[in-house]
Amino acid sequence: MIFEARENAWTSQSERTVTVVCNAWRNITLATPQLWNSFTIRLHPLKPASIQNLTETYLKRSGTLPLAIQIEMHRNEELSKPPYAMFYPIFDRLNAHSHRWDTLVLRIPFSLSTRLTGSPSSAAPRLDSLTIRTTGSSSGPRSSVGFGSHQTQFRPSEVTMSGLYLKAIQIDWSHVKEVDVESLSIDECLQLLCQAPLLKEFSIGNILGDSASTQLQVTHHSLQTWSSTSFETPFSLLCDQLILPKLENLTISDGPSDALERLLKRSSCPLVYFGLCDSDTSGLISLLRAMPHLKHFCFEDLVSSDDEITSLCALLASTATFPADSDESTLFLPRLETVEYYKCPTLLWATVPSWFPPTETQPGMRHRPLSDIYIDVRISPSEMEDKAIDTNTVPKLLDLIDRGFILKVDNYYNSDRKEKPEVNFIEASRRYHDRRGVGPS
């Protein structure tokens, strides 16, 4: 059982520690390849020979098993500048076993990552997961050289990268299904989508630039999940060049934009999850109207006026019930099941009970299947007079909870003073009104 727990874990000193317990454990450890096929190499300028010997030990004792390798720099000022020639023999030995690479995690300067080219004479590479986070160039331009070669075509299914141009990763993108990248230009995003037809999940930290060299639209028939943190202009420009008919999950910040609404309408995609944070809510209702299949939305820290949120609350209440034979494409969020709103500034609380299905539905009518709401507010004790849930709405919300709906309103107001509000904001509002002697009218 002790050895079974080691499988698929990154190596530290555990194998060498176990070998000195007793001869029996030593023999078992040395003869078990599964204990040696996942390891971390920490490059240290004073220990290149010992690092190479230890690397050789893992390569030998892991037999023919797939390898999970993590390479990182030791925290040492001497490593902030090249040359790195002392480490080249280690990379040469790793290249000789490139046909066994299964997971590769690189946190090294880009000039070192170029040493991992694989071996053209080896068997077909099997690399499945590739992570490259180059160091030493975060404050400078991205590198155009990084990993792999045209001679050894790696075909991973998962790629994570930062600090590199797309062309710096010499792999076969046609097998990639998941990509997590720190930043790409608009052109690089389009190139990636064209080169990775099987891509299902695309996460990009930032979209760069204010124009694209081509105005061609790219239709991607596999992408299901897209998350982006970007400035509005490049995000909008990218949206205008995409058609994503399979998109189901979308999370963005610094939006929404008219271009996103146009993308959704143009794609006719079955979007079921929408996350929006750090964004202005201008045009939000119009954008939500373009999501008739939406089941879950999650908002966080939105920049909005009270009128915009009030309009959304009122619309959710007024459109909650509709004729059973209605065309869903004409309805407002007819499939919505879950609402999450973090750092919510204000809400029209009186409308919330009407968002949920009633105890009885009239014949021929259907109700939005909303069942789960989580709201996170930031309200200080001094603001309770203006922002507490009103006395008539509190019992209705408590009744919804008694009926089995999930309804949580938590208050996470932070204060250095002793007086802090209760976390359960529904109960806090009820107690506030009780103290004032105010009951439902």
Contacts in CASP RR format, 6 or more apart in sequence:
PFRMAT RR
TARGET T0000
AUTHOR 0000-0000-0000
METHOD contacts of the structure
MODEL  1
MIFEARENAWTSQSERTVTVVCNAWRNITLATPQLWNSFTIRLHPLKPAS
IQNLTETYLKRSGTLPLAIQIEMHRNEELSKPPYAMFYPIFDRLNAHSHR
WDTLVLRIPFSLSTRLTGSPSSAAPRLDSLTIRTTGSSSGPRSSVGFGSH
QTQFRPSEVTMSGLYLKAIQIDWSHVKEVDVESLSIDECLQLLCQAPLLK
EFSIGNILGDSASTQLQVTHHSLQTWSSTSFETPFSLLCDQLILPKLENL
TISDGPSDALERLLKRSSCPLVYFGLCDSDTSGLISLLRAMPHLKHFCFE
DLVSSDDEITSLCALLASTATFPADSDESTLFLPRLETVEYYKCPTLLWA
TVPSWFPPTETQPGMRHRPLSDIYIDVRISPSEMEDKAIDTNTVPKLLDL
IDRGFILKVDNYYNSDRKEKPEVNFIEASRRYHDRRGVGPS
2 18 0 8 1.000
3 28 0 8 1.000
3 29 0 8 1.000
3 32 0 8 1.000
3 34 0 8 1.000
3 35 0 8 1.000
6 14 0 8 1.000
6 15 0 8 1.000
6 34 0 8 1.000
6 35 0 8 1.000
7 34 0 8 1.000
8 38 0 8 1.000
8 68 0 8 1.000
9 38 0 8 1.000
10 38 0 8 1.000
10 39 0 8 1.000
10 40 0 8 1.000
10 68 0 8 1.000
10 70 0 8 1.000
11 36 0 8 1.000
11 38 0 8 1.000
11 39 0 8 1.000
11 40 0 8 1.000
11 58 0 8 1.000
12 40 0 8 1.000
15 29 0 8 1.000
15 35 0 8 1.000
15 36 0 8 1.000
18 25 0 8 1.000
18 26 0 8 1.000
18 29 0 8 1.000
18 35 0 8 1.000
19 25 0 8 1.000
19 26 0 8 1.000
19 29 0 8 1.000
19 30 0 8 1.000
20 26 0 8 1.000
29 35 0 8 1.000
30 61 0 8 1.000
33 61 0 8 1.000
33 62 0 8 1.000
33 63 0 8 1.000
33 64 0 8 1.000
33 65 0 8 1.000
34 65 0 8 1.000
35 61 0 8 1.000
36 57 0 8 1.000
36 58 0 8 1.000
36 61 0 8 1.000
36 62 0 8 1.000
36 63 0 8 1.000
37 58 0 8 1.000
37 62 0 8 1.000
37 63 0 8 1.000
37 65 0 8 1.000
37 66 0 8 1.000
37 67 0 8 1.000
37 68 0 8 1.000
38 67 0 8 1.000
38 68 0 8 1.000
38 69 0 8 1.000
38 103 0 8 1.000
39 55 0 8 1.000
39 58 0 8 1.000
39 68 0 8 1.000
39 69 0 8 1.000
39 70 0 8 1.000
40 69 0 8 1.000
40 70 0 8 1.000
40 71 0 8 1.000
40 72 0 8 1.000
41 51 0 8 1.000
41 54 0 8 1.000
41 55 0 8 1.000
41 69 0 8 1.000
41 70 0 8 1.000
41 71 0 8 1.000
41 72 0 8 1.000
41 90 0 8 1.000
42 51 0 8 1.000
42 72 0 8 1.000
42 73 0 8 1.000
42 74 0 8 1.000
43 51 0 8 1.000
43 71 0 8 1.000
43 72 0 8 1.000
43 73 0 8 1.000
43 74 0 8 1.000
43 79 0 8 1.000
43 84 0 8 1.000
43 87 0 8 1.000
43 90 0 8 1.000
43 108 0 8 1.000
43 112 0 8 1.000
44 51 0 8 1.000
44 74 0 8 1.000
44 76 0 8 1.000
44 79 0 8 1.000
45 74 0 8 1.000
45 76 0 8 1.000
45 78 0 8 1.000
45 79 0 8 1.000
45 86 0 8 1.000
48 86 0 8 1.000
48 87 0 8 1.000
48 89 0 8 1.000
48 90 0 8 1.000
51 87 0 8 1.000
51 90 0 8 1.000
52 89 0 8 1.000
52 90 0 8 1.000
52 93 0 8 1.000
55 90 0 8 1.000
55 93 0 8 1.000
55 94 0 8 1.000
56 93 0 8 1.000
59 67 0 8 1.000
59 93 0 8 1.000
59 94 0 8 1.000
59 97 0 8 1.000
62 100 0 8 1.000
64 100 0 8 1.000
65 100 0 8 1.000
66 100 0 8 1.000
66 101 0 8 1.000
66 102 0 8 1.000
66 126 0 8 1.000
67 97 0 8 1.000
67 100 0 8 1.000
67 101 0 8 1.000
67 102 0 8 1.000
67 103 0 8 1.000
68 102 0 8 1.000
68 103 0 8 1.000
68 104 0 8 1.000
69 94 0 8 1.000
69 101 0 8 1.000
69 103 0 8 1.000
69 104 0 8 1.000
69 105 0 8 1.000
70 105 0 8 1.000
70 106 0 8 1.000
70 107 0 8 1.000
71 104 0 8 1.000
71 105 0 8 1.000
71 106 0 8 1.000
71 107 0 8 1.000
71 108 0 8 1.000
72 106 0 8 1.000
72 107 0 8 1.000
72 108 0 8 1.000
73 79 0 8 1.000
73 107 0 8 1.000
73 108 0 8 1.000
73 109 0 8 1.000
73 135 0 8 1.000
80 136 0 8 1.000
82 109 0 8 1.000
82 111 0 8 1.000
84 109 0 8 1.000
84 111 0 8 1.000
84 112 0 8 1.000
87 112 0 8 1.000
87 115 0 8 1.000
88 115 0 8 1.000
91 112 0 8 1.000
91 115 0 8 1.000
91 116 0 8 1.000
92 115 0 8 1.000
94 116 0 8 1.000
95 115 0 8 1.000
95 116 0 8 1.000
95 117 0 8 1.000
95 118 0 8 1.000
95 119 0 8 1.000
96 119 0 8 1.000
96 122 0 8 1.000
97 122 0 8 1.000
98 116 0 8 1.000
98 118 0 8 1.000
98 119 0 8 1.000
98 122 0 8 1.000
98 125 0 8 1.000
98 127 0 8 1.000
98 152 0 8 1.000
99 119 0 8 1.000
99 122 0 8 1.000
99 123 0 8 1.000
99 124 0 8 1.000
99 125 0 8 1.000
99 126 0 8 1.000
100 126 0 8 1.000
101 125 0 8 1.000
101 126 0 8 1.000
101 127 0 8 1.000
101 154 0 8 1.000
102 126 0 8 1.000
102 127 0 8 1.000
102 128 0 8 1.000
102 129 0 8 1.000
103 127 0 8 1.000
103 128 0 8 1.000
103 129 0 8 1.000
104 116 0 8 1.000
104 127 0 8 1.000
104 129 0 8 1.000
104 130 0 8 1.000
104 131 0 8 1.000
105 131 0 8 1.000
106 113 0 8 1.000
106 116 0 8 1.000
106 131 0 8 1.000
106 132 0 8 1.000
106 133 0 8 1.000
106 134 0 8 1.000
106 147 0 8 1.000
107 133 0 8 1.000
107 135 0 8 1.000
108 134 0 8 1.000
108 135 0 8 1.000
109 134 0 8 1.000
109 135 0 8 1.000
109 136 0 8 1.000
109 137 0 8 1.000
110 134 0 8 1.000
110 136 0 8 1.000
110 137 0 8 1.000
110 143 0 8 1.000
110 145 0 8 1.000
110 146 0 8 1.000
110 163 0 8 1.000
110 164 0 8 1.000
110 168 0 8 1.000
113 132 0 8 1.000
113 134 0 8 1.000
113 146 0 8 1.000
113 147 0 8 1.000
114 145 0 8 1.000
114 146 0 8 1.000
114 147 0 8 1.000
114 148 0 8 1.000
116 147 0 8 1.000
116 148 0 8 1.000
117 148 0 8 1.000
117 149 0 8 1.000
117 151 0 8 1.000
117 152 0 8 1.000
118 125 0 8 1.000
118 148 0 8 1.000
118 149 0 8 1.000
118 152 0 8 1.000
118 154 0 8 1.000
119 152 0 8 1.000
120 149 0 8 1.000
120 151 0 8 1.000
120 152 0 8 1.000
122 152 0 8 1.000
125 152 0 8 1.000
125 153 0 8 1.000
125 154 0 8 1.000
125 155 0 8 1.000
127 154 0 8 1.000
127 155 0 8 1.000
127 156 0 8 1.000
128 156 0 8 1.000
128 157 0 8 1.000
128 158 0 8 1.000
129 156 0 8 1.000
129 157 0 8 1.000
129 158 0 8 1.000
129 159 0 8 1.000
130 147 0 8 1.000
130 154 0 8 1.000
130 156 0 8 1.000
130 158 0 8 1.000
130 159 0 8 1.000
130 160 0 8 1.000
130 161 0 8 1.000
130 169 0 8 1.000
130 171 0 8 1.000
131 159 0 8 1.000
131 160 0 8 1.000
131 161 0 8 1.000
132 146 0 8 1.000
132 147 0 8 1.000
132 160 0 8 1.000
132 161 0 8 1.000
132 162 0 8 1.000
132 164 0 8 1.000
132 169 0 8 1.000
133 160 0 8 1.000
133 161 0 8 1.000
133 162 0 8 1.000
133 163 0 8 1.000
134 143 0 8 1.000
134 146 0 8 1.000
134 162 0 8 1.000
134 163 0 8 1.000
134 164 0 8 1.000
137 143 0 8 1.000
137 163 0 8 1.000
138 163 0 8 1.000
142 163 0 8 1.000
142 164 0 8 1.000
142 165 0 8 1.000
142 168 0 8 1.000
142 183 0 8 1.000
143 163 0 8 1.000
143 164 0 8 1.000
143 165 0 8 1.000
143 168 0 8 1.000
144 164 0 8 1.000
144 165 0 8 1.000
144 167 0 8 1.000
144 168 0 8 1.000
145 168 0 8 1.000
146 164 0 8 1.000
146 168 0 8 1.000
146 169 0 8 1.000
146 170 0 8 1.000
147 164 0 8 1.000
147 168 0 8 1.000
147 169 0 8 1.000
147 170 0 8 1.000
147 171 0 8 1.000
148 154 0 8 1.000
148 169 0 8 1.000
148 170 0 8 1.000
148 171 0 8 1.000
149 170 0 8 1.000
150 170 0 8 1.000
153 171 0 8 1.000
153 172 0 8 1.000
154 170 0 8 1.000
154 171 0 8 1.000
154 172 0 8 1.000
155 171 0 8 1.000
155 172 0 8 1.000
155 174 0 8 1.000
155 175 0 8 1.000
156 171 0 8 1.000
156 175 0 8 1.000
156 176 0 8 1.000
157 175 0 8 1.000
157 176 0 8 1.000
157 177 0 8 1.000
157 178 0 8 1.000
158 176 0 8 1.000
158 177 0 8 1.000
158 178 0 8 1.000
158 179 0 8 1.000
159 169 0 8 1.000
159 171 0 8 1.000
159 176 0 8 1.000
159 178 0 8 1.000
159 179 0 8 1.000
159 180 0 8 1.000
159 181 0 8 1.000
160 179 0 8 1.000
160 180 0 8 1.000
160 181 0 8 1.000
161 169 0 8 1.000
161 180 0 8 1.000
161 181 0 8 1.000
161 182 0 8 1.000
162 181 0 8 1.000
162 182 0 8 1.000
162 183 0 8 1.000
163 182 0 8 1.000
163 183 0 8 1.000
165 188 0 8 1.000
166 184 0 8 1.000
166 188 0 8 1.000
166 191 0 8 1.000
166 192 0 8 1.000
173 192 0 8 1.000
173 195 0 8 1.000
173 196 0 8 1.000
174 195 0 8 1.000
174 196 0 8 1.000
174 197 0 8 1.000
174 198 0 8 1.000
175 198 0 8 1.000
176 196 0 8 1.000
176 198 0 8 1.000
176 199 0 8 1.000
177 198 0 8 1.000
177 199 0 8 1.000
177 200 0 8 1.000
177 201 0 8 1.000
178 199 0 8 1.000
178 200 0 8 1.000
178 201 0 8 1.000
179 192 0 8 1.000
179 196 0 8 1.000
179 199 0 8 1.000
179 201 0 8 1.000
179 202 0 8 1.000
179 203 0 8 1.000
179 204 0 8 1.000
180 203 0 8 1.000
181 203 0 8 1.000
181 204 0 8 1.000
181 205 0 8 1.000
182 204 0 8 1.000
182 205 0 8 1.000
182 206 0 8 1.000
183 204 0 8 1.000
183 205 0 8 1.000
183 206 0 8 1.000
183 207 0 8 1.000
183 208 0 8 1.000
184 192 0 8 1.000
184 204 0 8 1.000
184 207 0 8 1.000
184 208 0 8 1.000
185 207 0 8 1.000
185 208 0 8 1.000
185 209 0 8 1.000
186 207 0 8 1.000
186 208 0 8 1.000
186 209 0 8 1.000
186 211 0 8 1.000
186 212 0 8 1.000
186 234 0 8 1.000
186 237 0 8 1.000
186 238 0 8 1.000
186 241 0 8 1.000
187 212 0 8 1.000
187 213 0 8 1.000
187 214 0 8 1.000
189 204 0 8 1.000
189 207 0 8 1.000
189 238 0 8 1.000
190 212 0 8 1.000
190 214 0 8 1.000
190 216 0 8 1.000
190 218 0 8 1.000
190 238 0 8 1.000
190 241 0 8 1.000
192 199 0 8 1.000
192 202 0 8 1.000
193 199 0 8 1.000
193 202 0 8 1.000
193 218 0 8 1.000
193 220 0 8 1.000
193 223 0 8 1.000
193 242 0 8 1.000
194 218 0 8 1.000
197 220 0 8 1.000
197 221 0 8 1.000
197 222 0 8 1.000
198 222 0 8 1.000
199 220 0 8 1.000
199 222 0 8 1.000
199 223 0 8 1.000
200 222 0 8 1.000
200 223 0 8 1.000
200 224 0 8 1.000
200 225 0 8 1.000
201 223 0 8 1.000
201 224 0 8 1.000
201 225 0 8 1.000
201 226 0 8 1.000
202 223 0 8 1.000
202 225 0 8 1.000
202 226 0 8 1.000
202 227 0 8 1.000
203 225 0 8 1.000
203 226 0 8 1.000
203 227 0 8 1.000
203 228 0 8 1.000
204 227 0 8 1.000
204 228 0 8 1.000
204 229 0 8 1.000
204 230 0 8 1.000
205 228 0 8 1.000
205 229 0 8 1.000
205 230 0 8 1.000
206 229 0 8 1.000
206 230 0 8 1.000
206 231 0 8 1.000
207 228 0 8 1.000
207 230 0 8 1.000
207 231 0 8 1.000
207 234 0 8 1.000
207 235 0 8 1.000
207 238 0 8 1.000
208 234 0 8 1.000
209 233 0 8 1.000
209 234 0 8 1.000
209 237 0 8 1.000
210 233 0 8 1.000
210 234 0 8 1.000
210 237 0 8 1.000
211 237 0 8 1.000
212 237 0 8 1.000
212 238 0 8 1.000
212 241 0 8 1.000
214 241 0 8 1.000
215 241 0 8 1.000
216 241 0 8 1.000
217 241 0 8 1.000
217 242 0 8 1.000
217 243 0 8 1.000
218 241 0 8 1.000
218 242 0 8 1.000
218 243 0 8 1.000
219 242 0 8 1.000
219 243 0 8 1.000
219 244 0 8 1.000
219 245 0 8 1.000
220 242 0 8 1.000
220 243 0 8 1.000
220 244 0 8 1.000
220 246 0 8 1.000
221 245 0 8 1.000
221 246 0 8 1.000
222 246 0 8 1.000
223 244 0 8 1.000
223 246 0 8 1.000
223 247 0 8 1.000
224 246 0 8 1.000
224 247 0 8 1.000
224 248 0 8 1.000
224 249 0 8 1.000
225 247 0 8 1.000
225 248 0 8 1.000
225 249 0 8 1.000
225 250 0 8 1.000
226 244 0 8 1.000
226 247 0 8 1.000
226 249 0 8 1.000
226 250 0 8 1.000
226 251 0 8 1.000
227 249 0 8 1.000
227 250 0 8 1.000
227 251 0 8 1.000
227 252 0 8 1.000
228 235 0 8 1.000
228 251 0 8 1.000
228 252 0 8 1.000
228 253 0 8 1.000
229 252 0 8 1.000
229 253 0 8 1.000
229 254 0 8 1.000
230 252 0 8 1.000
230 253 0 8 1.000
230 254 0 8 1.000
231 254 0 8 1.000
232 254 0 8 1.000
232 255 0 8 1.000
232 257 0 8 1.000
235 252 0 8 1.000
235 254 0 8 1.000
235 255 0 8 1.000
235 257 0 8 1.000
235 259 0 8 1.000
235 260 0 8 1.000
236 257 0 8 1.000
236 258 0 8 1.000
236 259 0 8 1.000
236 260 0 8 1.000
237 259 0 8 1.000
239 257 0 8 1.000
239 259 0 8 1.000
239 260 0 8 1.000
239 262 0 8 1.000
239 263 0 8 1.000
240 259 0 8 1.000
240 262 0 8 1.000
240 263 0 8 1.000
242 263 0 8 1.000
242 267 0 8 1.000
243 263 0 8 1.000
243 266 0 8 1.000
243 267 0 8 1.000
244 263 0 8 1.000
244 267 0 8 1.000
244 269 0 8 1.000
245 267 0 8 1.000
245 268 0 8 1.000
245 269 0 8 1.000
246 269 0 8 1.000
246 270 0 8 1.000
247 264 0 8 1.000
247 267 0 8 1.000
247 269 0 8 1.000
247 270 0 8 1.000
247 271 0 8 1.000
248 269 0 8 1.000
248 270 0 8 1.000
248 271 0 8 1.000
248 272 0 8 1.000
248 273 0 8 1.000
249 271 0 8 1.000
249 272 0 8 1.000
249 273 0 8 1.000
250 271 0 8 1.000
250 273 0 8 1.000
250 274 0 8 1.000
250 275 0 8 1.000
251 273 0 8 1.000
251 274 0 8 1.000
251 275 0 8 1.000
251 276 0 8 1.000
251 277 0 8 1.000
251 298 0 8 1.000
252 260 0 8 1.000
252 275 0 8 1.000
252 276 0 8 1.000
252 277 0 8 1.000
252 279 0 8 1.000
253 276 0 8 1.000
253 277 0 8 1.000
253 278 0 8 1.000
253 279 0 8 1.000
254 278 0 8 1.000
254 279 0 8 1.000
255 276 0 8 1.000
255 279 0 8 1.000
255 280 0 8 1.000
256 276 0 8 1.000
256 279 0 8 1.000
256 283 0 8 1.000
256 284 0 8 1.000
256 287 0 8 1.000
258 283 0 8 1.000
260 287 0 8 1.000
261 283 0 8 1.000
261 286 0 8 1.000
261 287 0 8 1.000
261 290 0 8 1.000
264 271 0 8 1.000
264 287 0 8 1.000
264 290 0 8 1.000
264 291 0 8 1.000
265 290 0 8 1.000
270 293 0 8 1.000
271 291 0 8 1.000
271 293 0 8 1.000
271 294 0 8 1.000
272 293 0 8 1.000
272 294 0 8 1.000
272 295 0 8 1.000
272 296 0 8 1.000
272 335 0 8 1.000
273 294 0 8 1.000
273 295 0 8 1.000
273 296 0 8 1.000
273 297 0 8 1.000
273 298 0 8 1.000
274 288 0 8 1.000
274 291 0 8 1.000
274 294 0 8 1.000
274 296 0 8 1.000
274 297 0 8 1.000
274 298 0 8 1.000
275 297 0 8 1.000
275 298 0 8 1.000
275 299 0 8 1.000
275 300 0 8 1.000
276 284 0 8 1.000
276 297 0 8 1.000
276 298 0 8 1.000
276 299 0 8 1.000
276 300 0 8 1.000
276 302 0 8 1.000
277 299 0 8 1.000
277 300 0 8 1.000
277 301 0 8 1.000
277 302 0 8 1.000
277 342 0 8 1.000
278 300 0 8 1.000
278 301 0 8 1.000
278 302 0 8 1.000
278 303 0 8 1.000
279 302 0 8 1.000
279 303 0 8 1.000
280 302 0 8 1.000
280 303 0 8 1.000
280 304 0 8 1.000
281 302 0 8 1.000
281 303 0 8 1.000
281 304 0 8 1.000
281 305 0 8 1.000
281 308 0 8 1.000
281 309 0 8 1.000
282 308 0 8 1.000
284 304 0 8 1.000
284 308 0 8 1.000
284 312 0 8 1.000
285 308 0 8 1.000
285 311 0 8 1.000
285 312 0 8 1.000
285 315 0 8 1.000
288 294 0 8 1.000
288 297 0 8 1.000
288 312 0 8 1.000
288 332 0 8 1.000
288 333 0 8 1.000
289 332 0 8 1.000
291 333 0 8 1.000
292 328 0 8 1.000
292 329 0 8 1.000
292 331 0 8 1.000
292 333 0 8 1.000
292 334 0 8 1.000
292 335 0 8 1.000
293 328 0 8 1.000
293 335 0 8 1.000
294 333 0 8 1.000
294 335 0 8 1.000
294 336 0 8 1.000
295 335 0 8 1.000
295 336 0 8 1.000
295 337 0 8 1.000
295 338 0 8 1.000
296 336 0 8 1.000
296 337 0 8 1.000
296 338 0 8 1.000
296 339 0 8 1.000
296 340 0 8 1.000
297 333 0 8 1.000
297 336 0 8 1.000
297 338 0 8 1.000
297 339 0 8 1.000
297 340 0 8 1.000
298 340 0 8 1.000
298 341 0 8 1.000
298 342 0 8 1.000
299 340 0 8 1.000
299 341 0 8 1.000
299 342 0 8 1.000
299 344 0 8 1.000
300 341 0 8 1.000
300 342 0 8 1.000
300 343 0 8 1.000
301 342 0 8 1.000
301 343 0 8 1.000
302 343 0 8 1.000
302 345 0 8 1.000
304 345 0 8 1.000
306 345 0 8 1.000
306 346 0 8 1.000
309 345 0 8 1.000
309 346 0 8 1.000
309 347 0 8 1.000
309 348 0 8 1.000
310 346 0 8 1.000
310 348 0 8 1.000
313 347 0 8 1.000
313 348 0 8 1.000
313 351 0 8 1.000
313 352 0 8 1.000
314 348 0 8 1.000
314 351 0 8 1.000
315 332 0 8 1.000
316 332 0 8 1.000
316 333 0 8 1.000
316 336 0 8 1.000
316 351 0 8 1.000
316 354 0 8 1.000
316 355 0 8 1.000
317 351 0 8 1.000
317 352 0 8 1.000
317 354 0 8 1.000
317 355 0 8 1.000
318 354 0 8 1.000
319 331 0 8 1.000
319 332 0 8 1.000
319 333 0 8 1.000
319 368 0 8 1.000
320 354 0 8 1.000
320 355 0 8 1.000
320 356 0 8 1.000
320 357 0 8 1.000
320 367 0 8 1.000
320 368 0 8 1.000
320 370 0 8 1.000
321 358 0 8 1.000
321 361 0 8 1.000
321 362 0 8 1.000
321 365 0 8 1.000
321 366 0 8 1.000
321 367 0 8 1.000
321 368 0 8 1.000
322 331 0 8 1.000
322 334 0 8 1.000
322 365 0 8 1.000
322 366 0 8 1.000
322 367 0 8 1.000
322 368 0 8 1.000
323 364 0 8 1.000
323 365 0 8 1.000
323 366 0 8 1.000
324 364 0 8 1.000
324 365 0 8 1.000
324 366 0 8 1.000
325 364 0 8 1.000
326 334 0 8 1.000
326 366 0 8 1.000
328 334 0 8 1.000
328 335 0 8 1.000
333 368 0 8 1.000
334 366 0 8 1.000
334 368 0 8 1.000
335 368 0 8 1.000
335 369 0 8 1.000
336 368 0 8 1.000
336 369 0 8 1.000
336 370 0 8 1.000
337 369 0 8 1.000
337 370 0 8 1.000
337 371 0 8 1.000
337 372 0 8 1.000
338 370 0 8 1.000
338 371 0 8 1.000
338 372 0 8 1.000
338 373 0 8 1.000
339 355 0 8 1.000
339 370 0 8 1.000
339 372 0 8 1.000
339 373 0 8 1.000
339 374 0 8 1.000
339 375 0 8 1.000
340 373 0 8 1.000
340 374 0 8 1.000
340 375 0 8 1.000
341 347 0 8 1.000
341 374 0 8 1.000
341 375 0 8 1.000
341 376 0 8 1.000
342 376 0 8 1.000
343 376 0 8 1.000
343 377 0 8 1.000
343 378 0 8 1.000
344 375 0 8 1.000
344 376 0 8 1.000
344 377 0 8 1.000
344 378 0 8 1.000
345 377 0 8 1.000
345 378 0 8 1.000
346 387 0 8 1.000
347 375 0 8 1.000
347 377 0 8 1.000
349 389 0 8 1.000
349 390 0 8 1.000
349 393 0 8 1.000
349 397 0 8 1.000
350 390 0 8 1.000
350 392 0 8 1.000
350 393 0 8 1.000
352 373 0 8 1.000
352 393 0 8 1.000
352 397 0 8 1.000
353 393 0 8 1.000
353 396 0 8 1.000
353 397 0 8 1.000
353 399 0 8 1.000
353 400 0 8 1.000
355 368 0 8 1.000
355 370 0 8 1.000
355 373 0 8 1.000
356 370 0 8 1.000
356 371 0 8 1.000
356 400 0 8 1.000
356 405 0 8 1.000
357 367 0 8 1.000
357 368 0 8 1.000
357 369 0 8 1.000
357 370 0 8 1.000
358 367 0 8 1.000
359 403 0 8 1.000
361 367 0 8 1.000
371 405 0 8 1.000
371 406 0 8 1.000
372 405 0 8 1.000
372 406 0 8 1.000
372 407 0 8 1.000
373 405 0 8 1.000
373 406 0 8 1.000
373 407 0 8 1.000
373 408 0 8 1.000
374 406 0 8 1.000
374 408 0 8 1.000
374 409 0 8 1.000
374 410 0 8 1.000
375 408 0 8 1.000
375 409 0 8 1.000
375 410 0 8 1.000
375 425 0 8 1.000
376 410 0 8 1.000
376 411 0 8 1.000
376 412 0 8 1.000
377 387 0 8 1.000
377 409 0 8 1.000
377 410 0 8 1.000
377 411 0 8 1.000
377 412 0 8 1.000
377 413 0 8 1.000
377 425 0 8 1.000
378 411 0 8 1.000
378 412 0 8 1.000
378 413 0 8 1.000
378 414 0 8 1.000
379 387 0 8 1.000
379 388 0 8 1.000
379 411 0 8 1.000
379 413 0 8 1.000
379 421 0 8 1.000
379 425 0 8 1.000
380 413 0 8 1.000
380 415 0 8 1.000
380 421 0 8 1.000
381 419 0 8 1.000
381 420 0 8 1.000
381 421 0 8 1.000
384 421 0 8 1.000
384 428 0 8 1.000
384 429 0 8 1.000
384 432 0 8 1.000
388 428 0 8 1.000
388 429 0 8 1.000
388 432 0 8 1.000
388 433 0 8 1.000
389 397 0 8 1.000
389 409 0 8 1.000
389 425 0 8 1.000
389 426 0 8 1.000
389 429 0 8 1.000
390 429 0 8 1.000
391 433 0 8 1.000
391 438 0 8 1.000
391 439 0 8 1.000
391 440 0 8 1.000
391 441 0 8 1.000
392 440 0 8 1.000
392 441 0 8 1.000
394 426 0 8 1.000
394 429 0 8 1.000
394 430 0 8 1.000
394 433 0 8 1.000
394 440 0 8 1.000
395 440 0 8 1.000
397 407 0 8 1.000
397 409 0 8 1.000
397 426 0 8 1.000
398 426 0 8 1.000
398 430 0 8 1.000
400 407 0 8 1.000
401 407 0 8 1.000
407 426 0 8 1.000
409 424 0 8 1.000
409 425 0 8 1.000
409 426 0 8 1.000
410 423 0 8 1.000
410 424 0 8 1.000
410 425 0 8 1.000
411 421 0 8 1.000
411 422 0 8 1.000
411 423 0 8 1.000
411 424 0 8 1.000
411 425 0 8 1.000
411 428 0 8 1.000
412 423 0 8 1.000
413 420 0 8 1.000
413 421 0 8 1.000
421 428 0 8 1.000
422 428 0 8 1.000
422 431 0 8 1.000
433 439 0 8 1.000
END
